[in-house]
Amino acid sequence: MIAILATLIVMAAIVTFTAVFTYHHVSQPSARPTTQTPAKPPAPVASQPSAPNASPPLAAPTDPLAAEFAKLEAKLNAKVGVVVSAVGNGQNFTTLGEWKEGPAWSTIKVPLDLAAYRQQDPQQVTDAMRAAITESDNAQAESVWAQLGEPQAAGQKVEQVLRETGDPTTVEWRRVRPPYTAFGQTTWSLTNQVRFLANAFCNKKNDPIFALMGQVVANQSWGIGDIAGTEFKGGWGPSPSGKYLVRQIGILTTPTGKLAVAIAAEPASGQFTDGTKDLGEVANWLKEHFGALPAGQCGG
């Protein structure tokens, strides 16, 4: 009897405990109900609206000259580039625009002529050298190239002229795009062109060739050729798709001294005439900003 009573008491206790536990489990709200939309993550700071008078995020300072050139770029329907420095060794470069490097085309005729001039005994400017610079005559330039020996040797001699100025450019000696000249397909960056010019101009033994750059024929005197007193050489040619690159190198005379410059344009139209117009705009911009551009004199 006592055993039966004890069993009944235990069973009653179990029933009571189960009822209490079930009541509390159902009544507690779920920590994440299935019907509730998950909370959104915090919005990124950049997407939140700024207060009316809030300052914009800090950015790197903008070079005033670069900002001015950007205005010109926005007007031109072309990819353009400019590099300038004062004449002399070890100068700093001012680099503007998007275009950086490409085929040298006829601008390479300047170091080509220098290499040939040095090989002359006695040193003299030949008719072929003159025509290669002043008229950009390709046939005459090819004859100057041939005078330097076999193509690979000729390329090395032109490279030697560049190396003297610190220019590491490798001169193309293979005819990679017939019928165009081998040397004209040399990849020559604007920066290396200015490195070459700034140093070569200050070497007196190069004076006869730079003098030719002051005698370019009228129908090629566009771009920086329109600036009085400029010694320059142009180069131009089509890409494999037929779109023209137009470029120039030269020494400009400013009120504060001489500066070496290399400019280039790839017009969106691909037309040569548009490229020359673009370089005319670049030349006008350079002239208007002479006061902000580096210029100097050759030492000694």
C-alpha positions in Angstrom: 0.0 0.0 0.0 2.8 2.3 0.9 4.6 1.4 -2.3 1.5 2.2 -4.4 1.1 5.5 -2.6 4.7 6.4 -3.3 4.3 5.5 -6.9 1.3 7.7 -7.3 3.0 10.7 -5.7 6.0 10.3 -8.0 3.7 10.1 -11.1 1.8 13.2 -10.0 5.1 15.1 -9.6 6.2 14.1 -13.1 2.9 15.3 -14.6 3.1 18.6 -12.8 6.8 19.2 -13.9 6.0 18.4 -17.5 3.1 20.8 -17.6 5.1 23.7 -16.1 8.1 23.1 -18.5 5.8 23.0 -21.6 4.0 26.2 -20.5 7.3 28.1 -20.2 8.8 26.8 -23.5 5.8 27.8 -25.6 5.3 31.2 -23.9 8.9 32.5 -24.5 9.1 34.6 -27.7 11.5 33.2 -30.3 14.9 35.0 -30.5 14.5 35.1 -34.4 10.9 34.4 -35.5 10.7 32.9 -38.9 8.2 35.5 -40.0 10.4 38.5 -39.2 12.5 40.1 -41.9 16.2 39.9 -41.1 17.7 43.2 -40.0 19.5 45.1 -42.9 23.3 45.5 -42.5 24.5 49.1 -41.9 24.6 51.1 -45.1 28.1 51.9 -46.4 29.3 55.3 -45.3 29.8 56.5 -48.9 26.1 55.9 -49.7 24.7 58.0 -46.9 23.7 61.6 -48.0 26.0 64.3 -46.9 24.9 67.3 -44.9 24.3 70.3 -47.1 27.5 72.1 -46.0 29.7 69.0 -45.5 33.1 69.0 -47.1 33.9 66.3 -49.7 36.3 63.6 -48.8 39.9 64.6 -48.9 41.8 63.8 -52.2 45.4 64.1 -53.3 46.3 67.7 -54.3 45.8 68.4 -58.0 48.8 69.8 -60.0 47.5 73.2 -61.3 49.3 72.6 -64.6 47.8 69.1 -65.0 44.4 70.6 -64.2 44.9 73.2 -66.9 46.0 70.6 -69.4 42.9 68.4 -68.5 40.7 71.3 -69.8 42.5 71.1 -73.1 42.1 67.3 -73.3 38.4 67.7 -72.6 38.1 69.8 -75.8 40.1 67.5 -78.0 38.6 64.4 -79.5 41.9 62.6 -79.3 44.3 60.8 -77.0 47.2 63.2 -76.4 50.4 63.3 -74.4 53.1 65.9 -73.6 56.4 65.6 -71.8 58.7 68.7 -71.3 61.9 69.4 -69.4 64.5 72.2 -69.3 67.5 71.5 -71.5 70.6 69.9 -70.0 71.4 66.7 -68.1 69.5 65.3 -65.2 66.4 67.5 -65.6 63.0 66.7 -64.1 60.2 65.8 -66.5 56.7 67.3 -66.6 54.3 64.7 -68.0 50.8 65.6 -69.1 48.1 63.7 -70.9 47.2 60.0 -71.4 49.4 59.1 -74.4 52.8 57.7 -73.4 54.6 55.8 -76.1 54.3 54.3 -79.6 56.1 54.1 -83.0 58.7 56.8 -83.4 57.9 57.2 -87.1 60.1 60.0 -88.6 61.1 61.5 -85.2 63.8 58.8 -85.1 65.5 60.5 -88.0 67.1 62.9 -85.6 69.3 60.4 -83.8 69.7 58.6 -87.2 71.2 61.7 -88.7 73.4 62.2 -85.7 74.8 58.7 -86.0 75.5 59.2 -89.7 77.0 62.7 -89.2 79.5 61.3 -86.7 80.6 58.7 -89.1 81.5 61.2 -91.8 85.2 61.9 -92.3 85.4 64.8 -92.4 82.1 65.4 -90.6 79.6 67.1 -92.9 75.9 67.3 -93.5 75.0 65.4 -96.7 72.1 66.1 -98.9 70.5 62.9 -97.8 70.7 63.9 -94.1 69.3 67.3 -94.9 66.3 65.9 -96.8 65.7 63.3 -94.1 65.2 66.1 -91.5 63.9 69.1 -93.4 61.6 67.2 -95.8 61.1 64.0 -93.9 62.2 62.2 -97.1 61.9 58.5 -96.4 64.0 57.4 -99.3 66.8 59.7 -98.3 66.5 58.5 -94.7 66.8 54.9 -95.9 70.1 55.8 -97.7 71.4 57.4 -94.5 70.5 54.2 -92.6 72.3 52.1 -95.3 75.4 54.1 -94.8 75.6 52.9 -91.2 76.1 49.3 -92.3 73.9 46.2 -92.1 70.6 46.8 -90.4 71.5 45.4 -87.0 74.8 47.3 -86.9 72.9 50.5 -88.1 70.5 50.1 -85.2 73.3 49.7 -82.7 74.9 52.9 -84.0 71.7 54.9 -83.6 71.3 53.3 -80.1 74.8 54.5 -79.2 73.7 58.1 -79.9 70.7 57.6 -77.6 72.7 55.9 -74.8 75.0 59.0 -74.6 72.0 60.9 -73.4 70.7 58.3 -71.0 68.0 57.1 -73.3 67.6 53.3 -73.0 65.4 52.9 -76.2 66.1 49.9 -78.4 66.1 50.8 -82.1 64.2 48.5 -84.3 66.4 47.2 -87.2 64.0 44.6 -88.7 61.4 45.7 -91.2 58.4 44.6 -89.1 55.8 46.4 -91.1 56.7 46.6 -94.8 56.8 49.0 -96.6 57.5 51.2 -93.6 61.1 51.8 -92.5 62.5 49.5 -89.8 63.8 52.4 -87.7 60.5 54.2 -87.9 58.8 51.3 -86.0 61.0 51.9 -83.0 58.9 52.2 -79.8 60.0 55.6 -78.4 58.3 57.0 -75.4 57.7 60.8 -75.0 59.8 60.7 -71.8 62.8 59.1 -73.5 62.5 61.5 -76.4 62.7 64.4 -74.1 65.6 62.8 -72.2 67.4 62.4 -75.5 66.6 66.0 -76.7 67.5 67.7 -73.5 71.0 66.2 -73.4 71.7 66.0 -77.2 70.9 69.7 -77.7 73.6 70.7 -75.2 76.3 68.8 -77.0 77.9 71.2 -79.4 79.0 68.5 -81.9 75.3 67.9 -82.6 74.6 71.6 -83.6 74.6 70.9 -87.4 71.8 68.5 -87.1 69.7 70.6 -84.7 70.2 73.5 -87.2 68.5 71.4 -89.8 65.5 71.0 -87.4 65.1 74.8 -87.7 64.8 74.5 -91.5 61.8 72.2 -91.9 59.7 72.8 -95.0 56.6 74.9 -94.7 54.0 72.2 -95.3 55.3 70.3 -92.3 55.5 73.3 -90.0 52.4 72.6 -88.0 52.1 72.0 -84.2 55.2 73.3 -82.4 56.5 74.3 -85.8 54.2 77.3 -85.6 56.1 78.6 -82.6 58.9 81.0 -83.7 62.4 79.8 -83.1 61.5 76.2 -82.6 63.9 73.4 -83.8 61.7 70.4 -84.4 61.0 67.2 -86.2 57.6 65.5 -86.9 56.6 62.0 -87.4 53.4 60.3 -88.4 52.0 57.0 -89.7 49.0 54.7 -89.5 48.4 51.9 -87.1 47.7 48.4 -88.5 44.0 49.4 -88.5 44.8 52.6 -90.5 44.4 55.2 -87.7 47.1 57.8 -87.6 49.5 58.7 -84.8 51.0 62.2 -85.2 53.9 63.3 -83.0 56.7 65.9 -82.8 59.9 66.5 -80.8 61.7 69.8 -80.5 63.5 72.6 -78.6 61.3 75.6 -77.8 62.6 79.0 -76.9 60.7 80.7 -74.0 61.3 84.0 -72.2 63.1 82.1 -69.5 65.2 79.7 -71.6 65.1 76.6 -73.7 62.9 73.6 -73.1 62.8 70.1 -74.7 59.3 68.9 -75.6 57.7 65.8 -77.1 54.0 65.7 -78.0 51.7 63.2 -79.6 48.1 62.8 -80.7 45.9 59.9 -81.8 42.7 61.5 -83.1 39.5 59.5 -82.6 38.8 60.0 -86.3 42.2 58.4 -87.2 42.8 61.2 -89.7 46.2 62.7 -90.2 44.9 66.2 -90.6 42.9 66.0 -87.4 46.1 64.9 -85.6 48.0 67.9 -86.9 45.2 70.2 -85.7 45.3 68.5 -82.3 49.0 69.2 -82.1 48.4 72.8 -83.1 46.1 73.1 -80.0 48.7 71.5 -77.8 51.3 73.9 -79.2 49.1 76.9 -78.5 48.6 75.6 -74.9 52.3 75.2 -74.4 52.9 78.8 -75.6 50.3 80.1 -73.3 51.8 78.3 -70.3 55.5 79.1 -71.0 55.7 80.8 -67.6 54.7 77.5 -65.8 56.9 75.2 -67.8 60.5 74.2 -67.0 63.2 76.0 -69.1 66.8 76.7 -68.8 70.2 77.0 -70.5 72.9 74.5 -71.4 75.7 74.5 -68.8 79.2 75.6 -69.8 
